[in-house]
């Protein structure tokens, strides 16, 4: 995020604040998105354009799933759609919980992880079973498989994981999914997949093509820099998506659809974003090595750093206008903070502040 005072003031932050707590895209959206949105403003009195079907075609082509004229907006009642779009991936995840979980069922989700589906499961009367990560902060697939029983109806994989930034490789995930009973739905949350350097891990849709019980959710908030537009989508086989559709209504606005189409037309911007994330994380890694701090190498938009007294360091950074997440308070990760990637200036300001606090 820019440290420009006007930019901060426009989103309600005091001048000089560096927000490394929300996993936002610091370079913003593609310039072509901004131009497309400006052009669409002249027609804001009109509902969604007929050519919105282009968005579904582009998403289907991106993930290698079938597409035709049945690929329509939510509420259109298509039974042949592999793609479901919505106001953010969280709304889709909520619909998936309601579609597949009932009182007495169980959902398996590792901890620490995003945890949203565990909350949605409990809202549906199901029980959330939280399995531990390995000592390297990676999903313990063996522990997850061992937790599956006759009550299990869903397993959640956040890949890359939040807050650790670690991944499950495509081969490992494929073997895990293949070993599950077909009655167990597998939800793969790929919110940070666009930032992963291991691109093979970001192919949950490939598993959805192979297994009817796999659902994938993605967002344009991270890699595409459209957090303020709250656009997300799901990928699953038509019969599976039909069940989700029954619990998911509404549709993104015409402006959001315009932005999403323009974003897909500039894939190089995602590469620029991934490179920016890698450069920022490299600055963090180098500083941690110099300071003798343990950290977790990340494939996502943030880095976990062990700083000792996480509460004190988080507070000291805040006093200097730098916002990070106390990962000990949020996820029980003792002595750790989670720091989002920033632009080069922000990253170096954070590193210097951390060095000063720990000296």
PLY file of the C-alpha trace (Angstrom):
ply
format ascii 1.0
element vertex 359
property float x
property float y
property float z
element edge 358
property int vertex1
property int vertex2
end_header
0.00 0.00 0.00
1.30 3.43 -0.84
2.45 5.69 1.98
1.07 8.66 0.09
-0.99 10.71 2.56
-3.86 11.32 0.14
-4.14 7.61 -0.62
-4.35 6.79 3.07
-6.82 9.56 3.78
-9.08 8.26 1.02
-9.54 4.94 2.84
-9.82 6.43 6.31
-6.27 5.86 7.56
-4.27 8.64 9.21
-1.35 10.02 7.16
1.82 7.97 7.42
0.22 4.68 8.48
1.67 1.57 6.86
-0.92 -1.22 6.94
0.82 -4.58 6.75
-2.03 -6.37 8.50
-4.68 -6.94 5.83
-2.81 -8.85 3.10
-3.73 -6.20 0.55
-2.10 -5.77 -2.85
0.28 -2.80 -2.45
0.61 -2.14 -6.18
-3.14 -1.93 -6.72
-5.18 -3.13 -9.69
-4.13 -3.20 -13.31
-4.30 0.24 -14.98
-6.64 -1.33 -17.54
-9.09 -2.11 -14.73
-9.17 1.53 -13.70
-9.80 2.64 -17.28
-12.52 0.03 -17.79
-14.31 1.07 -14.60
-14.13 4.74 -15.59
-15.66 3.92 -18.98
-18.42 1.85 -17.38
-19.43 4.81 -15.19
-20.97 6.47 -18.25
-23.43 3.55 -18.44
-24.07 3.01 -14.76
-27.78 3.57 -15.35
-27.85 0.24 -17.20
-27.91 -3.25 -15.72
-25.18 -5.80 -16.44
-24.12 -5.86 -20.07
-25.08 -8.82 -22.28
-21.37 -9.42 -22.87
-20.92 -10.32 -19.19
-20.86 -13.89 -20.48
-17.27 -13.05 -21.44
-16.34 -13.19 -17.77
-17.57 -16.76 -17.42
-15.81 -17.81 -20.62
-12.55 -16.30 -19.40
-12.78 -17.98 -16.01
-13.68 -21.32 -17.60
-10.76 -21.06 -20.01
-8.43 -20.08 -17.17
-9.28 -23.27 -15.30
-9.83 -25.61 -18.23
-13.50 -26.37 -17.58
-16.37 -26.45 -20.11
-18.25 -23.26 -20.90
-21.23 -22.38 -23.06
-24.19 -20.03 -23.09
-25.53 -21.65 -19.92
-22.77 -20.03 -17.92
-24.86 -17.24 -16.46
-25.02 -14.99 -13.43
-26.22 -16.22 -10.04
-29.97 -16.57 -10.06
-30.17 -17.54 -13.72
-30.75 -21.19 -12.81
-28.19 -22.78 -15.11
-27.63 -26.45 -14.31
-24.62 -26.72 -16.59
-22.34 -24.11 -15.04
-18.97 -25.04 -13.58
-18.36 -21.44 -12.45
-20.20 -19.55 -9.73
-19.43 -15.89 -9.08
-20.33 -13.85 -6.04
-19.65 -10.88 -3.79
-16.41 -12.27 -2.43
-15.35 -15.86 -1.86
-16.62 -15.81 1.74
-20.25 -15.66 0.60
-19.66 -18.68 -1.60
-18.02 -20.55 1.27
-21.01 -19.80 3.46
-23.32 -21.21 0.78
-21.13 -24.32 0.52
-21.37 -24.91 4.26
-25.15 -24.62 4.13
-25.35 -26.86 1.07
-23.31 -29.76 2.42
-23.34 -29.61 6.24
-26.17 -30.54 8.59
-26.49 -30.88 12.38
-24.38 -33.80 13.60
-21.96 -33.67 10.66
-18.25 -32.96 11.04
-15.90 -30.70 9.12
-12.12 -31.10 9.29
-9.99 -27.97 9.07
-6.38 -27.72 10.28
-5.29 -25.18 12.89
-3.88 -22.65 12.55
-5.62 -21.86 9.29
-8.15 -19.35 8.00
-10.85 -20.95 10.12
-13.85 -19.36 8.44
-15.38 -22.66 7.34
-15.17 -23.96 10.91
-17.33 -21.04 12.03
-19.76 -21.61 9.17
-19.91 -25.31 10.06
-20.89 -24.52 13.62
-23.57 -22.14 12.34
-25.00 -25.10 10.41
-25.04 -27.27 13.53
-22.00 -29.28 12.45
-18.86 -29.88 14.51
-15.49 -28.45 13.48
-12.56 -30.82 14.02
-9.25 -28.95 14.06
-6.15 -31.03 13.26
-2.61 -29.75 13.98
0.01 -28.70 11.47
3.40 -30.37 11.28
6.42 -28.90 13.07
7.20 -27.10 9.80
3.78 -25.41 9.78
2.56 -27.56 6.87
-0.78 -29.37 6.67
-0.49 -32.83 8.22
-2.49 -34.77 5.64
-2.03 -38.04 7.51
-3.58 -36.54 10.64
-6.44 -35.14 8.57
-7.08 -38.51 6.92
-7.02 -40.22 10.31
-9.67 -37.79 11.60
-12.16 -38.80 8.90
-15.05 -40.90 10.22
-18.64 -41.74 9.31
-19.76 -38.24 10.39
-17.23 -36.36 8.26
-18.86 -34.42 5.42
-16.23 -31.84 4.49
-12.48 -31.26 4.59
-10.98 -27.78 4.12
-7.62 -27.09 2.48
-6.41 -23.47 2.39
-3.63 -23.50 -0.18
-1.42 -21.53 0.39
-2.35 -21.57 4.05
-3.21 -18.47 6.04
-1.44 -17.53 8.35
1.60 -19.74 7.66
1.98 -19.25 3.90
2.91 -22.91 3.45
1.49 -25.08 0.67
0.28 -28.57 -0.02
1.88 -29.76 -3.25
-0.39 -30.76 -6.09
0.70 -34.40 -6.00
0.22 -34.66 -2.23
-3.20 -33.03 -2.41
-4.28 -35.22 -5.31
-3.33 -38.39 -3.42
-5.11 -37.15 -0.31
-8.32 -36.34 -2.20
-8.27 -39.67 -4.04
-8.12 -41.50 -0.71
-11.23 -39.87 0.74
-14.74 -41.34 0.59
-16.80 -39.70 -2.15
-19.33 -38.51 0.44
-16.67 -36.17 1.90
-16.58 -32.82 0.11
-13.16 -31.18 -0.25
-13.14 -27.39 -0.22
-9.90 -25.91 -1.58
-9.53 -22.23 -0.71
-7.04 -20.68 -3.14
-7.27 -17.05 -2.03
-3.48 -16.66 -2.24
-2.77 -19.03 -5.11
-2.02 -16.19 -7.53
0.97 -15.26 -5.36
2.41 -18.77 -5.03
5.79 -19.31 -6.62
5.00 -23.02 -6.87
2.35 -22.64 -9.56
1.59 -26.36 -9.55
-0.02 -26.02 -6.12
-2.54 -23.55 -7.57
-4.53 -26.05 -9.61
-7.41 -27.00 -7.41
-9.61 -26.72 -10.48
-7.70 -29.65 -11.94
-8.87 -31.73 -9.00
-12.42 -30.42 -9.47
-12.31 -31.65 -13.06
-11.30 -35.10 -11.80
-13.40 -35.42 -8.63
-17.05 -34.45 -8.30
-16.63 -33.90 -4.56
-14.04 -31.10 -4.91
-14.99 -27.42 -4.72
-12.52 -24.59 -5.31
-12.94 -20.97 -4.22
-10.87 -18.03 -5.41
-10.85 -14.27 -5.00
-9.73 -11.25 -7.01
-8.79 -9.40 -3.79
-5.16 -10.52 -3.62
-3.45 -11.21 -6.94
-5.66 -8.84 -8.94
-5.80 -6.06 -6.34
-9.61 -5.76 -6.27
-10.21 -6.10 -2.51
-12.60 -3.15 -2.47
-14.81 -4.80 -5.09
-15.23 -8.08 -3.16
-15.31 -10.39 -6.17
-14.90 -14.14 -5.76
-15.85 -17.30 -7.59
-16.10 -21.04 -7.22
-15.26 -23.94 -9.52
-16.89 -27.37 -9.29
-18.60 -29.95 -11.45
-22.15 -28.94 -12.48
-24.04 -31.31 -10.19
-22.00 -30.15 -7.21
-22.36 -26.47 -8.10
-26.11 -26.91 -8.50
-26.36 -27.70 -4.78
-24.36 -24.58 -3.93
-26.58 -22.47 -6.17
-29.63 -23.36 -4.08
-28.08 -21.51 -1.13
-26.35 -18.67 -2.96
-28.27 -15.75 -4.39
-27.46 -12.29 -5.65
-24.85 -11.22 -8.15
-21.91 -8.82 -8.37
-22.64 -5.35 -9.70
-22.04 -4.35 -13.31
-19.03 -2.32 -12.16
-17.49 -5.32 -10.42
-18.03 -7.54 -13.46
-16.38 -4.92 -15.67
-13.38 -4.76 -13.35
-13.05 -8.55 -13.24
-13.12 -8.87 -17.04
-10.46 -6.17 -17.41
-8.32 -7.83 -14.74
-8.41 -11.17 -16.55
-7.36 -9.41 -19.75
-4.08 -8.34 -18.09
-2.45 -11.53 -16.77
0.92 -9.78 -16.71
-0.34 -7.69 -13.80
-0.67 -10.83 -11.67
2.94 -11.64 -12.53
3.97 -8.13 -11.47
2.09 -8.63 -8.22
3.75 -12.00 -7.60
7.17 -10.47 -8.26
6.42 -7.58 -5.88
5.40 -10.04 -3.17
8.57 -12.09 -3.69
10.75 -8.97 -3.53
9.12 -7.78 -0.31
9.37 -11.18 1.34
13.04 -11.39 0.35
13.63 -8.17 2.28
11.92 -9.70 5.31
13.89 -12.94 5.03
17.22 -11.12 4.80
16.41 -9.02 7.87
15.35 -12.09 9.84
18.62 -13.82 8.99
20.59 -10.75 10.11
18.62 -10.48 13.36
18.67 -14.20 14.07
14.87 -14.46 13.97
13.02 -17.60 13.00
10.50 -17.20 10.18
8.35 -19.31 7.88
9.06 -19.10 4.16
5.80 -18.16 2.52
4.03 -18.76 -0.78
1.37 -16.20 0.14
1.03 -12.47 0.82
2.64 -12.45 4.26
5.40 -13.86 6.44
5.28 -15.29 9.97
8.16 -14.00 12.10
9.08 -15.10 15.63
9.84 -11.93 17.59
9.64 -13.12 21.21
7.05 -10.89 22.83
4.51 -10.66 20.02
2.16 -8.32 21.88
4.91 -5.86 22.78
6.41 -5.84 19.29
2.99 -5.41 17.66
2.28 -2.47 19.97
5.69 -0.89 19.37
5.25 -1.16 15.62
1.79 0.42 15.91
3.31 3.33 17.83
5.53 3.86 14.81
2.55 3.75 12.44
3.12 0.18 11.22
0.21 -2.23 11.57
0.85 -5.99 11.69
-1.02 -8.97 13.16
-0.19 -10.48 16.54
-0.28 -14.12 15.44
-0.01 -15.36 19.02
-3.26 -13.62 19.94
-5.00 -14.52 16.68
-3.91 -18.14 16.18
-1.94 -19.17 19.26
1.39 -19.01 17.40
3.59 -18.20 20.37
5.87 -15.20 19.93
4.96 -14.67 16.27
3.66 -11.80 14.18
2.24 -11.97 10.66
3.45 -9.26 8.30
1.86 -8.61 4.91
4.12 -7.83 1.99
4.43 -4.17 1.06
6.08 -2.09 -1.59
9.84 -1.70 -1.27
9.64 1.47 0.80
7.12 -0.01 3.23
9.08 -3.24 3.54
12.30 -1.45 4.41
10.56 0.89 6.86
9.12 -2.15 8.63
12.51 -3.89 8.75
14.24 -0.82 10.20
11.51 -0.40 12.80
11.75 -4.07 13.79
15.53 -3.81 14.06
15.18 -0.75 16.29
12.57 -2.38 18.53
14.58 -5.56 19.02
17.95 -3.88 19.52
0 1
1 2
2 3
3 4
4 5
5 6
6 7
7 8
8 9
9 10
10 11
11 12
12 13
13 14
14 15
15 16
16 17
17 18
18 19
19 20
20 21
21 22
22 23
23 24
24 25
25 26
26 27
27 28
28 29
29 30
30 31
31 32
32 33
33 34
34 35
35 36
36 37
37 38
38 39
39 40
40 41
41 42
42 43
43 44
44 45
45 46
46 47
47 48
48 49
49 50
50 51
51 52
52 53
53 54
54 55
55 56
56 57
57 58
58 59
59 60
60 61
61 62
62 63
63 64
64 65
65 66
66 67
67 68
68 69
69 70
70 71
71 72
72 73
73 74
74 75
75 76
76 77
77 78
78 79
79 80
80 81
81 82
82 83
83 84
84 85
85 86
86 87
87 88
88 89
89 90
90 91
91 92
92 93
93 94
94 95
95 96
96 97
97 98
98 99
99 100
100 101
101 102
102 103
103 104
104 105
105 106
106 107
107 108
108 109
109 110
110 111
111 112
112 113
113 114
114 115
115 116
116 117
117 118
118 119
119 120
120 121
121 122
122 123
123 124
124 125
125 126
126 127
127 128
128 129
129 130
130 131
131 132
132 133
133 134
134 135
135 136
136 137
137 138
138 139
139 140
140 141
141 142
142 143
143 144
144 145
145 146
146 147
147 148
148 149
149 150
150 151
151 152
152 153
153 154
154 155
155 156
156 157
157 158
158 159
159 160
160 161
161 162
162 163
163 164
164 165
165 166
166 167
167 168
168 169
169 170
170 171
171 172
172 173
173 174
174 175
175 176
176 177
177 178
178 179
179 180
180 181
181 182
182 183
183 184
184 185
185 186
186 187
187 188
188 189
189 190
190 191
191 192
192 193
193 194
194 195
195 196
196 197
197 198
198 199
199 200
200 201
201 202
202 203
203 204
204 205
205 206
206 207
207 208
208 209
209 210
210 211
211 212
212 213
213 214
214 215
215 216
216 217
217 218
218 219
219 220
220 221
221 222
222 223
223 224
224 225
225 226
226 227
227 228
228 229
229 230
230 231
231 232
232 233
233 234
234 235
235 236
236 237
237 238
238 239
239 240
240 241
241 242
242 243
243 244
244 245
245 246
246 247
247 248
248 249
249 250
250 251
251 252
252 253
253 254
254 255
255 256
256 257
257 258
258 259
259 260
260 261
261 262
262 263
263 264
264 265
265 266
266 267
267 268
268 269
269 270
270 271
271 272
272 273
273 274
274 275
275 276
276 277
277 278
278 279
279 280
280 281
281 282
282 283
283 284
284 285
285 286
286 287
287 288
288 289
289 290
290 291
291 292
292 293
293 294
294 295
295 296
296 297
297 298
298 299
299 300
300 301
301 302
302 303
303 304
304 305
305 306
306 307
307 308
308 309
309 310
310 311
311 312
312 313
313 314
314 315
315 316
316 317
317 318
318 319
319 320
320 321
321 322
322 323
323 324
324 325
325 326
326 327
327 328
328 329
329 330
330 331
331 332
332 333
333 334
334 335
335 336
336 337
337 338
338 339
339 340
340 341
341 342
342 343
343 344
344 345
345 346
346 347
347 348
348 349
349 350
350 351
351 352
352 353
353 354
354 355
355 356
356 357
357 358
